[in-house]
Amino acid sequence: MLEGVHGRGPSATAVPAQTDDNDLPCVEVDGVLVFAYLDHEAGAVRVSVHRDSAEDRLVRPDGTVPLRVEVEDAVVLDDSAEGTPKRDLLNKLLDAADDRQE
């Protein structure tokens, strides 16, 4: 069993599979939306995390939400430690995502 923040298990809701180009499959975990789907243009599986609706208990005083990303067994991003987030790496990733969406 996964333990959530403050020892509480995470609450998750699965959204049904994609039915058209506008309905992307996702999982909601404590208000954080995680989309995973095949991006035909990029020719890759895309994982998109939206933290703007996260539960208040997850939001840090500076407004950020901790995030740890693992691919297979390798940690590729870890902003989960208490204290000041690793803003340089996180900002680079978010800026790159913004540039791709424009």
Biopython code that builds the backbone (N, CA, C, O; Angstrom):
import numpy as np
from Bio.PDB.StructureBuilder import StructureBuilder

atoms = [
    (1, "MET", "N", (0.845, -1.188, 0.000)),
    (1, "MET", "CA", (0.000, 0.000, 0.000)),
    (1, "MET", "C", (0.878, 1.234, 0.000)),
    (1, "MET", "O", (1.847, 1.312, 0.755)),
    (2, "LEU", "N", (0.550, 2.182, -0.829)),
    (2, "LEU", "CA", (1.267, 3.443, -0.868)),
    (2, "LEU", "C", (0.807, 4.323, 0.276)),
    (2, "LEU", "O", (-0.377, 4.361, 0.608)),
    (3, "GLU", "N", (1.746, 5.026, 0.870)),
    (3, "GLU", "CA", (1.390, 5.960, 1.921)),
    (3, "GLU", "C", (1.393, 7.361, 1.355)),
    (3, "GLU", "O", (2.334, 7.757, 0.667)),
    (4, "GLY", "N", (0.362, 8.103, 1.636)),
    (4, "GLY", "CA", (0.286, 9.479, 1.178)),
    (4, "GLY", "C", (0.939, 10.417, 2.160)),
    (4, "GLY", "O", (1.583, 9.975, 3.111)),
    (5, "VAL", "N", (0.784, 11.698, 1.944)),
    (5, "VAL", "CA", (1.310, 12.706, 2.837)),
    (5, "VAL", "C", (0.666, 12.538, 4.205)),
    (5, "VAL", "O", (-0.531, 12.263, 4.291)),
    (6, "HIS", "N", (1.426, 12.696, 5.260)),
    (6, "HIS", "CA", (0.947, 12.576, 6.632)),
    (6, "HIS", "C", (0.401, 11.181, 6.926)),
    (6, "HIS", "O", (-0.502, 11.029, 7.748)),
    (7, "GLY", "N", (0.949, 10.153, 6.255)),
    (7, "GLY", "CA", (0.571, 8.783, 6.543)),
    (7, "GLY", "C", (-0.750, 8.348, 5.963)),
    (7, "GLY", "O", (-1.167, 7.207, 6.162)),
    (8, "ARG", "N", (-1.416, 9.228, 5.252)),
    (8, "ARG", "CA", (-2.688, 8.860, 4.633)),
    (8, "ARG", "C", (-2.415, 8.244, 3.280)),
    (8, "ARG", "O", (-1.536, 8.701, 2.550)),
    (9, "GLY", "N", (-3.150, 7.225, 2.948)),
    (9, "GLY", "CA", (-3.014, 6.639, 1.622)),
    (9, "GLY", "C", (-3.554, 7.597, 0.579)),
    (9, "GLY", "O", (-4.457, 8.380, 0.875)),
    (10, "PRO", "N", (-3.024, 7.556, -0.637)),
    (10, "PRO", "CA", (-3.502, 8.461, -1.674)),
    (10, "PRO", "C", (-4.911, 8.087, -2.123)),
    (10, "PRO", "O", (-5.282, 6.914, -2.134)),
    (11, "SER", "N", (-5.677, 9.088, -2.488)),
    (11, "SER", "CA", (-6.984, 8.806, -3.067)),
    (11, "SER", "C", (-6.836, 8.962, -4.567)),
    (11, "SER", "O", (-6.304, 9.966, -5.039)),
    (12, "ALA", "N", (-7.298, 7.984, -5.313)),
    (12, "ALA", "CA", (-7.126, 8.018, -6.768)),
    (12, "ALA", "C", (-8.449, 7.723, -7.449)),
    (12, "ALA", "O", (-9.270, 6.951, -6.955)),
    (13, "THR", "N", (-8.633, 8.356, -8.590)),
    (13, "THR", "CA", (-9.801, 8.130, -9.428)),
    (13, "THR", "C", (-9.319, 7.935, -10.846)),
    (13, "THR", "O", (-8.553, 8.751, -11.359)),
    (14, "ALA", "N", (-9.755, 6.868, -11.489)),
    (14, "ALA", "CA", (-9.389, 6.629, -12.882)),
    (14, "ALA", "C", (-10.458, 7.215, -13.790)),
    (14, "ALA", "O", (-11.654, 7.082, -13.533)),
    (15, "VAL", "N", (-10.014, 7.855, -14.841)),
    (15, "VAL", "CA", (-10.920, 8.398, -15.849)),
    (15, "VAL", "C", (-10.954, 7.394, -16.995)),
    (15, "VAL", "O", (-9.909, 6.856, -17.360)),
    (16, "PRO", "N", (-12.122, 7.127, -17.572)),
    (16, "PRO", "CA", (-12.198, 6.122, -18.644)),
    (16, "PRO", "C", (-11.224, 6.385, -19.782)),
    (16, "PRO", "O", (-10.761, 7.509, -19.977)),
    (17, "ALA", "N", (-10.924, 5.338, -20.521)),
    (17, "ALA", "CA", (-9.987, 5.417, -21.642)),
    (17, "ALA", "C", (-10.452, 6.428, -22.677)),
    (17, "ALA", "O", (-11.623, 6.804, -22.722)),
    (18, "GLN", "N", (-9.520, 6.856, -23.500)),
    (18, "GLN", "CA", (-9.767, 7.865, -24.525)),
    (18, "GLN", "C", (-10.837, 7.399, -25.499)),
    (18, "GLN", "O", (-10.787, 6.279, -26.008)),
    (19, "THR", "N", (-11.813, 8.281, -25.755)),
    (19, "THR", "CA", (-12.866, 7.946, -26.710)),
    (19, "THR", "C", (-12.741, 8.760, -27.994)),
    (19, "THR", "O", (-13.262, 8.354, -29.033)),
    (20, "ASP", "N", (-12.054, 9.910, -27.935)),
    (20, "ASP", "CA", (-11.755, 10.699, -29.126)),
    (20, "ASP", "C", (-10.499, 11.529, -28.850)),
    (20, "ASP", "O", (-9.884, 11.381, -27.794)),
    (21, "ASP", "N", (-10.119, 12.388, -29.773)),
    (21, "ASP", "CA", (-8.880, 13.157, -29.626)),
    (21, "ASP", "C", (-8.893, 14.128, -28.451)),
    (21, "ASP", "O", (-7.833, 14.556, -27.996)),
    (22, "ASN", "N", (-10.079, 14.482, -27.951)),
    (22, "ASN", "CA", (-10.170, 15.451, -26.859)),
    (22, "ASN", "C", (-10.281, 14.814, -25.485)),
    (22, "ASN", "O", (-10.076, 15.494, -24.479)),
    (23, "ASP", "N", (-10.599, 13.536, -25.414)),
    (23, "ASP", "CA", (-10.747, 12.839, -24.137)),
    (23, "ASP", "C", (-9.505, 12.001, -23.883)),
    (23, "ASP", "O", (-9.366, 10.909, -24.434)),
    (24, "LEU", "N", (-8.598, 12.509, -23.048)),
    (24, "LEU", "CA", (-7.372, 11.775, -22.762)),
    (24, "LEU", "C", (-7.527, 10.951, -21.493)),
    (24, "LEU", "O", (-8.128, 11.415, -20.524)),
    (25, "PRO", "N", (-6.990, 9.731, -21.487)),
    (25, "PRO", "CA", (-7.069, 8.905, -20.289)),
    (25, "PRO", "C", (-6.189, 9.491, -19.191)),
    (25, "PRO", "O", (-5.062, 9.913, -19.445)),
    (26, "CYS", "N", (-6.716, 9.511, -17.968)),
    (26, "CYS", "CA", (-5.913, 10.042, -16.873)),
    (26, "CYS", "C", (-6.308, 9.392, -15.559)),
    (26, "CYS", "O", (-7.333, 8.719, -15.443)),
    (27, "VAL", "N", (-5.450, 9.623, -14.578)),
    (27, "VAL", "CA", (-5.703, 9.204, -13.210)),
    (27, "VAL", "C", (-5.604, 10.463, -12.362)),
    (27, "VAL", "O", (-4.699, 11.276, -12.552)),
    (28, "GLU", "N", (-6.535, 10.624, -11.426)),
    (28, "GLU", "CA", (-6.477, 11.743, -10.496)),
    (28, "GLU", "C", (-6.043, 11.211, -9.147)),
    (28, "GLU", "O", (-6.677, 10.313, -8.593)),
    (29, "VAL", "N", (-4.955, 11.765, -8.614)),
    (29, "VAL", "CA", (-4.449, 11.359, -7.310)),
    (29, "VAL", "C", (-4.401, 12.598, -6.429)),
    (29, "VAL", "O", (-3.588, 13.495, -6.653)),
    (30, "ASP", "N", (-5.269, 12.648, -5.433)),
    (30, "ASP", "CA", (-5.345, 13.794, -4.523)),
    (30, "ASP", "C", (-5.402, 15.122, -5.271)),
    (30, "ASP", "O", (-4.743, 16.086, -4.881)),
    (31, "GLY", "N", (-6.182, 15.173, -6.337)),
    (31, "GLY", "CA", (-6.377, 16.389, -7.102)),
    (31, "GLY", "C", (-5.352, 16.607, -8.203)),
    (31, "GLY", "O", (-5.541, 17.479, -9.051)),
    (32, "VAL", "N", (-4.281, 15.843, -8.210)),
    (32, "VAL", "CA", (-3.266, 15.944, -9.256)),
    (32, "VAL", "C", (-3.704, 15.048, -10.412)),
    (32, "VAL", "O", (-3.986, 13.865, -10.217)),
    (33, "LEU", "N", (-3.760, 15.620, -11.619)),
    (33, "LEU", "CA", (-4.166, 14.860, -12.805)),
    (33, "LEU", "C", (-2.935, 14.358, -13.536)),
    (33, "LEU", "O", (-2.029, 15.133, -13.843)),
    (34, "VAL", "N", (-2.902, 13.054, -13.818)),
    (34, "VAL", "CA", (-1.789, 12.444, -14.534)),
    (34, "VAL", "C", (-2.354, 11.801, -15.798)),
    (34, "VAL", "O", (-3.110, 10.831, -15.737)),
    (35, "PHE", "N", (-1.971, 12.361, -16.940)),
    (35, "PHE", "CA", (-2.408, 11.860, -18.236)),
    (35, "PHE", "C", (-1.290, 11.018, -18.831)),
    (35, "PHE", "O", (-0.120, 11.392, -18.745)),
    (36, "ALA", "N", (-1.631, 9.902, -19.426)),
    (36, "ALA", "CA", (-0.656, 9.053, -20.123)),
    (36, "ALA", "C", (-1.314, 8.572, -21.410)),
    (36, "ALA", "O", (-2.376, 7.948, -21.397)),
    (37, "TYR", "N", (-0.643, 8.885, -22.531)),
    (37, "TYR", "CA", (-1.247, 8.547, -23.814)),
    (37, "TYR", "C", (-0.188, 8.545, -24.900)),
    (37, "TYR", "O", (0.923, 9.035, -24.703)),
    (38, "LEU", "N", (-0.545, 7.990, -26.045)),
    (38, "LEU", "CA", (0.355, 7.974, -27.193)),
    (38, "LEU", "C", (0.237, 9.292, -27.929)),
    (38, "LEU", "O", (-0.846, 9.669, -28.375)),
    (39, "ASP", "N", (1.355, 9.993, -28.054)),
    (39, "ASP", "CA", (1.418, 11.247, -28.803)),
    (39, "ASP", "C", (1.861, 10.880, -30.216)),
    (39, "ASP", "O", (3.043, 10.634, -30.458)),
    (40, "HIS", "N", (0.918, 10.845, -31.139)),
    (40, "HIS", "CA", (1.218, 10.409, -32.504)),
    (40, "HIS", "C", (2.189, 11.342, -33.208)),
    (40, "HIS", "O", (3.035, 10.885, -33.975)),
    (41, "GLU", "N", (2.080, 12.650, -32.959)),
    (41, "GLU", "CA", (2.992, 13.603, -33.596)),
    (41, "GLU", "C", (4.430, 13.403, -33.142)),
    (41, "GLU", "O", (5.355, 13.467, -33.952)),
    (42, "ALA", "N", (4.622, 13.160, -31.852)),
    (42, "ALA", "CA", (5.973, 12.966, -31.309)),
    (42, "ALA", "C", (6.443, 11.522, -31.482)),
    (42, "ALA", "O", (7.638, 11.242, -31.389)),
    (43, "GLY", "N", (5.510, 10.611, -31.732)),
    (43, "GLY", "CA", (5.862, 9.200, -31.850)),
    (43, "GLY", "C", (6.353, 8.634, -30.529)),
    (43, "GLY", "O", (7.280, 7.825, -30.495)),
    (44, "ALA", "N", (5.721, 9.070, -29.434)),
    (44, "ALA", "CA", (6.166, 8.661, -28.099)),
    (44, "ALA", "C", (4.979, 8.593, -27.144)),
    (44, "ALA", "O", (3.929, 9.190, -27.383)),
    (45, "VAL", "N", (5.174, 7.854, -26.061)),
    (45, "VAL", "CA", (4.197, 7.874, -24.981)),
    (45, "VAL", "C", (4.435, 9.155, -24.209)),
    (45, "VAL", "O", (5.562, 9.447, -23.809)),
    (46, "ARG", "N", (3.374, 9.921, -24.000)),
    (46, "ARG", "CA", (3.487, 11.186, -23.275)),
    (46, "ARG", "C", (2.837, 11.043, -21.910)),
    (46, "ARG", "O", (1.745, 10.488, -21.784)),
    (47, "VAL", "N", (3.511, 11.543, -20.904)),
    (47, "VAL", "CA", (2.963, 11.606, -19.554)),
    (47, "VAL", "C", (2.918, 13.077, -19.173)),
    (47, "VAL", "O", (3.935, 13.770, -19.214)),
    (48, "SER", "N", (1.743, 13.547, -18.804)),
    (48, "SER", "CA", (1.541, 14.955, -18.479)),
    (48, "SER", "C", (0.939, 15.046, -17.083)),
    (48, "SER", "O", (-0.069, 14.403, -16.790)),
    (49, "VAL", "N", (1.563, 15.848, -16.223)),
    (49, "VAL", "CA", (1.114, 15.981, -14.837)),
    (49, "VAL", "C", (0.610, 17.405, -14.621)),
    (49, "VAL", "O", (1.313, 18.373, -14.910)),
    (50, "HIS", "N", (-0.606, 17.522, -14.114)),
    (50, "HIS", "CA", (-1.219, 18.827, -13.851)),
    (50, "HIS", "C", (-1.485, 18.933, -12.351)),
    (50, "HIS", "O", (-2.336, 18.234, -11.801)),
    (51, "ARG", "N", (-0.736, 19.825, -11.708)),
    (51, "ARG", "CA", (-0.778, 19.927, -10.249)),
    (51, "ARG", "C", (-1.603, 21.101, -9.742)),
    (51, "ARG", "O", (-1.695, 21.294, -8.530)),
    (52, "ASP", "N", (-2.206, 21.894, -10.628)),
    (52, "ASP", "CA", (-2.906, 23.099, -10.209)),
    (52, "ASP", "C", (-4.172, 22.838, -9.395)),
    (52, "ASP", "O", (-4.674, 23.750, -8.739)),
    (53, "SER", "N", (-4.694, 21.625, -9.424)),
    (53, "SER", "CA", (-5.887, 21.305, -8.639)),
    (53, "SER", "C", (-5.573, 20.361, -7.476)),
    (53, "SER", "O", (-6.463, 19.689, -6.956)),
    (54, "ALA", "N", (-4.298, 20.316, -7.074)),
    (54, "ALA", "CA", (-3.867, 19.423, -5.990)),
    (54, "ALA", "C", (-4.549, 19.771, -4.675)),
    (54, "ALA", "O", (-4.893, 20.925, -4.420)),
    (55, "GLU", "N", (-4.736, 18.756, -3.852)),
    (55, "GLU", "CA", (-5.295, 18.949, -2.515)),
    (55, "GLU", "C", (-4.432, 19.956, -1.754)),
    (55, "GLU", "O", (-3.209, 19.961, -1.895)),
    (56, "ASP", "N", (-5.065, 20.801, -0.954)),
    (56, "ASP", "CA", (-4.350, 21.835, -0.199)),
    (56, "ASP", "C", (-3.245, 21.256, 0.679)),
    (56, "ASP", "O", (-2.211, 21.896, 0.871)),
    (57, "ARG", "N", (-3.451, 20.053, 1.214)),
    (57, "ARG", "CA", (-2.456, 19.470, 2.105)),
    (57, "ARG", "C", (-1.156, 19.123, 1.388)),
    (57, "ARG", "O", (-0.133, 18.907, 2.037)),
    (58, "LEU", "N", (-1.185, 19.068, 0.055)),
    (58, "LEU", "CA", (0.018, 18.782, -0.719)),
    (58, "LEU", "C", (0.782, 20.041, -1.113)),
    (58, "LEU", "O", (1.966, 19.975, -1.446)),
    (59, "VAL", "N", (0.109, 21.181, -1.075)),
    (59, "VAL", "CA", (0.699, 22.426, -1.562)),
    (59, "VAL", "C", (1.621, 23.022, -0.497)),
    (59, "VAL", "O", (1.237, 23.197, 0.660)),
    (60, "ARG", "N", (2.844, 23.325, -0.923)),
    (60, "ARG", "CA", (3.831, 23.948, -0.029)),
    (60, "ARG", "C", (3.486, 25.424, 0.168)),
    (60, "ARG", "O", (2.687, 25.986, -0.581)),
    (61, "PRO", "N", (4.091, 26.045, 1.177)),
    (61, "PRO", "CA", (3.843, 27.474, 1.420)),
    (61, "PRO", "C", (4.151, 28.361, 0.210)),
    (61, "PRO", "O", (3.534, 29.413, 0.043)),
    (62, "ASP", "N", (5.104, 27.941, -0.635)),
    (62, "ASP", "CA", (5.438, 28.766, -1.811)),
    (62, "ASP", "C", (4.535, 28.466, -3.002)),
    (62, "ASP", "O", (4.749, 29.001, -4.090)),
    (63, "GLY", "N", (3.515, 27.606, -2.804)),
    (63, "GLY", "CA", (2.552, 27.311, -3.852)),
    (63, "GLY", "C", (2.908, 26.138, -4.738)),
    (63, "GLY", "O", (2.127, 25.774, -5.617)),
    (64, "THR", "N", (4.071, 25.537, -4.529)),
    (64, "THR", "CA", (4.476, 24.397, -5.343)),
    (64, "THR", "C", (3.939, 23.099, -4.750)),
    (64, "THR", "O", (3.555, 23.045, -3.581)),
    (65, "VAL", "N", (3.919, 22.065, -5.570)),
    (65, "VAL", "CA", (3.484, 20.739, -5.144)),
    (65, "VAL", "C", (4.655, 19.776, -5.386)),
    (65, "VAL", "O", (5.184, 19.734, -6.497)),
    (66, "PRO", "N", (5.072, 19.004, -4.373)),
    (66, "PRO", "CA", (6.185, 18.083, -4.553)),
    (66, "PRO", "C", (5.900, 17.071, -5.665)),
    (66, "PRO", "O", (4.772, 16.608, -5.832)),
    (67, "LEU", "N", (6.939, 16.745, -6.410)),
    (67, "LEU", "CA", (6.800, 15.802, -7.513)),
    (67, "LEU", "C", (8.051, 14.945, -7.604)),
    (67, "LEU", "O", (9.170, 15.456, -7.569)),
    (68, "ARG", "N", (7.855, 13.651, -7.718)),
    (68, "ARG", "CA", (8.951, 12.699, -7.940)),
    (68, "ARG", "C", (8.560, 11.865, -9.136)),
    (68, "ARG", "O", (7.480, 11.275, -9.155)),
    (69, "VAL", "N", (9.421, 11.806, -10.133)),
    (69, "VAL", "CA", (9.145, 11.065, -11.362)),
    (69, "VAL", "C", (10.166, 9.952, -11.496)),
    (69, "VAL", "O", (11.371, 10.181, -11.400)),
    (70, "GLU", "N", (9.674, 8.751, -11.718)),
    (70, "GLU", "CA", (10.530, 7.596, -11.938)),
    (70, "GLU", "C", (10.179, 6.964, -13.272)),
    (70, "GLU", "O", (9.004, 6.846, -13.619)),
    (71, "VAL", "N", (11.193, 6.559, -14.018)),
    (71, "VAL", "CA", (11.024, 5.809, -15.256)),
    (71, "VAL", "C", (11.743, 4.494, -15.036)),
    (71, "VAL", "O", (12.951, 4.457, -14.801)),
    (72, "GLU", "N", (10.968, 3.399, -15.117)),
    (72, "GLU", "CA", (11.474, 2.093, -14.697)),
    (72, "GLU", "C", (11.911, 2.250, -13.245)),
    (72, "GLU", "O", (11.080, 2.590, -12.403)),
    (73, "ASP", "N", (13.167, 2.020, -12.921)),
    (73, "ASP", "CA", (13.634, 2.187, -11.546)),
    (73, "ASP", "C", (14.503, 3.424, -11.366)),
    (73, "ASP", "O", (15.082, 3.621, -10.297)),
    (74, "ALA", "N", (14.601, 4.249, -12.381)),
    (74, "ALA", "CA", (15.472, 5.427, -12.316)),
    (74, "ALA", "C", (14.662, 6.684, -11.976)),
    (74, "ALA", "O", (13.647, 6.965, -12.614)),
    (75, "VAL", "N", (15.110, 7.422, -10.989)),
    (75, "VAL", "CA", (14.486, 8.689, -10.633)),
    (75, "VAL", "C", (15.001, 9.739, -11.614)),
    (75, "VAL", "O", (16.204, 9.990, -11.687)),
    (76, "VAL", "N", (14.085, 10.352, -12.370)),
    (76, "VAL", "CA", (14.471, 11.361, -13.354)),
    (76, "VAL", "C", (14.179, 12.780, -12.865)),
    (76, "VAL", "O", (14.703, 13.746, -13.419)),
    (77, "LEU", "N", (13.355, 12.907, -11.842)),
    (77, "LEU", "CA", (13.078, 14.203, -11.219)),
    (77, "LEU", "C", (12.654, 13.935, -9.788)),
    (77, "LEU", "O", (11.797, 13.087, -9.544)),
    (78, "ASP", "N", (13.245, 14.648, -8.840)),
    (78, "ASP", "CA", (12.841, 14.498, -7.444)),
    (78, "ASP", "C", (12.790, 15.864, -6.786)),
    (78, "ASP", "O", (13.817, 16.474, -6.488)),
    (79, "ASP", "N", (11.589, 16.319, -6.571)),
    (79, "ASP", "CA", (11.327, 17.591, -5.911)),
    (79, "ASP", "C", (10.523, 17.319, -4.639)),
    (79, "ASP", "O", (9.785, 18.181, -4.161)),
    (80, "SER", "N", (10.679, 16.095, -4.093)),
    (80, "SER", "CA", (9.828, 15.678, -2.987)),
    (80, "SER", "C", (10.407, 15.970, -1.612)),
    (80, "SER", "O", (9.682, 15.884, -0.621)),
    (81, "ALA", "N", (11.678, 16.309, -1.517)),
    (81, "ALA", "CA", (12.291, 16.567, -0.219)),
    (81, "ALA", "C", (11.692, 17.823, 0.409)),
    (81, "ALA", "O", (11.309, 18.760, -0.293)),
    (82, "GLU", "N", (11.617, 17.829, 1.737)),
    (82, "GLU", "CA", (11.110, 19.015, 2.424)),
    (82, "GLU", "C", (12.063, 20.182, 2.212)),
    (82, "GLU", "O", (13.260, 20.002, 1.984)),
    (83, "GLY", "N", (11.514, 21.354, 2.292)),
    (83, "GLY", "CA", (12.338, 22.547, 2.123)),
    (83, "GLY", "C", (12.152, 23.154, 0.755)),
    (83, "GLY", "O", (11.149, 22.912, 0.085)),
    (84, "THR", "N", (13.118, 23.941, 0.347)),
    (84, "THR", "CA", (13.045, 24.638, -0.931)),
    (84, "THR", "C", (13.152, 23.651, -2.073)),
    (84, "THR", "O", (14.072, 22.834, -2.100)),
    (85, "PRO", "N", (12.230, 23.712, -3.010)),
    (85, "PRO", "CA", (12.307, 22.812, -4.150)),
    (85, "PRO", "C", (13.506, 23.126, -5.033)),
    (85, "PRO", "O", (14.066, 24.221, -4.986)),
    (86, "LYS", "N", (13.882, 22.156, -5.826)),
    (86, "LYS", "CA", (14.977, 22.329, -6.776)),
    (86, "LYS", "C", (14.434, 23.086, -7.980)),
    (86, "LYS", "O", (14.159, 22.501, -9.027)),
    (87, "ARG", "N", (14.287, 24.385, -7.816)),
    (87, "ARG", "CA", (13.597, 25.210, -8.801)),
    (87, "ARG", "C", (14.283, 25.246, -10.159)),
    (87, "ARG", "O", (13.601, 25.313, -11.181)),
    (88, "ASP", "N", (15.617, 25.204, -10.201)),
    (88, "ASP", "CA", (16.295, 25.303, -11.491)),
    (88, "ASP", "C", (15.859, 24.187, -12.430)),
    (88, "ASP", "O", (15.448, 24.452, -13.560)),
    (89, "LEU", "N", (15.942, 22.960, -11.980)),
    (89, "LEU", "CA", (15.559, 21.829, -12.820)),
    (89, "LEU", "C", (14.072, 21.861, -13.117)),
    (89, "LEU", "O", (13.659, 21.674, -14.261)),
    (90, "LEU", "N", (13.268, 22.097, -12.094)),
    (90, "LEU", "CA", (11.822, 22.113, -12.285)),
    (90, "LEU", "C", (11.417, 23.226, -13.254)),
    (90, "LEU", "O", (10.585, 23.005, -14.135)),
    (91, "ASN", "N", (11.993, 24.408, -13.099)),
    (91, "ASN", "CA", (11.667, 25.509, -14.013)),
    (91, "ASN", "C", (12.072, 25.177, -15.442)),
    (91, "ASN", "O", (11.333, 25.497, -16.373)),
    (92, "LYS", "N", (13.217, 24.548, -15.640)),
    (92, "LYS", "CA", (13.647, 24.165, -16.982)),
    (92, "LYS", "C", (12.656, 23.205, -17.618)),
    (92, "LYS", "O", (12.312, 23.345, -18.791)),
    (93, "LEU", "N", (12.197, 22.226, -16.838)),
    (93, "LEU", "CA", (11.232, 21.258, -17.361)),
    (93, "LEU", "C", (9.899, 21.938, -17.698)),
    (93, "LEU", "O", (9.313, 21.677, -18.748)),
    (94, "LEU", "N", (9.430, 22.807, -16.805)),
    (94, "LEU", "CA", (8.163, 23.481, -17.047)),
    (94, "LEU", "C", (8.270, 24.451, -18.218)),
    (94, "LEU", "O", (7.341, 24.550, -19.020)),
    (95, "ASP", "N", (9.391, 25.170, -18.331)),
    (95, "ASP", "CA", (9.590, 26.081, -19.452)),
    (95, "ASP", "C", (9.619, 25.316, -20.784)),
    (95, "ASP", "O", (9.052, 25.767, -21.779)),
    (96, "ALA", "N", (10.280, 24.165, -20.787)),
    (96, "ALA", "CA", (10.349, 23.351, -21.996)),
    (96, "ALA", "C", (8.954, 22.876, -22.386)),
    (96, "ALA", "O", (8.616, 22.849, -23.570)),
    (97, "ALA", "N", (8.141, 22.500, -21.398)),
    (97, "ALA", "CA", (6.778, 22.056, -21.685)),
    (97, "ALA", "C", (5.950, 23.204, -22.235)),
    (97, "ALA", "O", (5.159, 23.008, -23.159)),
    (98, "ASP", "N", (6.119, 24.405, -21.680)),
    (98, "ASP", "CA", (5.382, 25.573, -22.172)),
    (98, "ASP", "C", (5.765, 25.875, -23.619)),
    (98, "ASP", "O", (4.901, 26.150, -24.452)),
    (99, "ASP", "N", (7.065, 25.822, -23.915)),
    (99, "ASP", "CA", (7.542, 26.101, -25.271)),
    (99, "ASP", "C", (6.935, 25.130, -26.277)),
    (99, "ASP", "O", (6.593, 25.527, -27.391)),
    (100, "ARG", "N", (6.799, 23.855, -25.892)),
    (100, "ARG", "CA", (6.259, 22.835, -26.794)),
    (100, "ARG", "C", (4.774, 23.057, -27.045)),
    (100, "ARG", "O", (4.273, 22.723, -28.119)),
    (101, "GLN", "N", (4.059, 23.620, -26.064)),
    (101, "GLN", "CA", (2.622, 23.802, -26.201)),
    (101, "GLN", "C", (2.267, 25.019, -27.035)),
    (101, "GLN", "O", (1.147, 25.111, -27.538)),
    (102, "GLU", "N", (3.192, 25.955, -27.195)),
    (102, "GLU", "CA", (2.906, 27.184, -27.944)),
    (102, "GLU", "C", (2.939, 26.974, -29.427)),
    (102, "GLU", "O", (2.717, 27.915, -30.189)),
]
sb = StructureBuilder()
sb.init_structure("model")
sb.init_model(0)
sb.init_chain("A")
sb.init_seg("    ")
for serial, (resi, resn, name, xyz) in enumerate(atoms, 1):
    if name == "N":
        sb.init_residue(resn, " ", resi, " ")
    sb.init_atom(name, np.array(xyz, "f"), 0.0, 1.0, " ", f" {name:<3s}", serial, name[0])
structure = sb.get_structure()
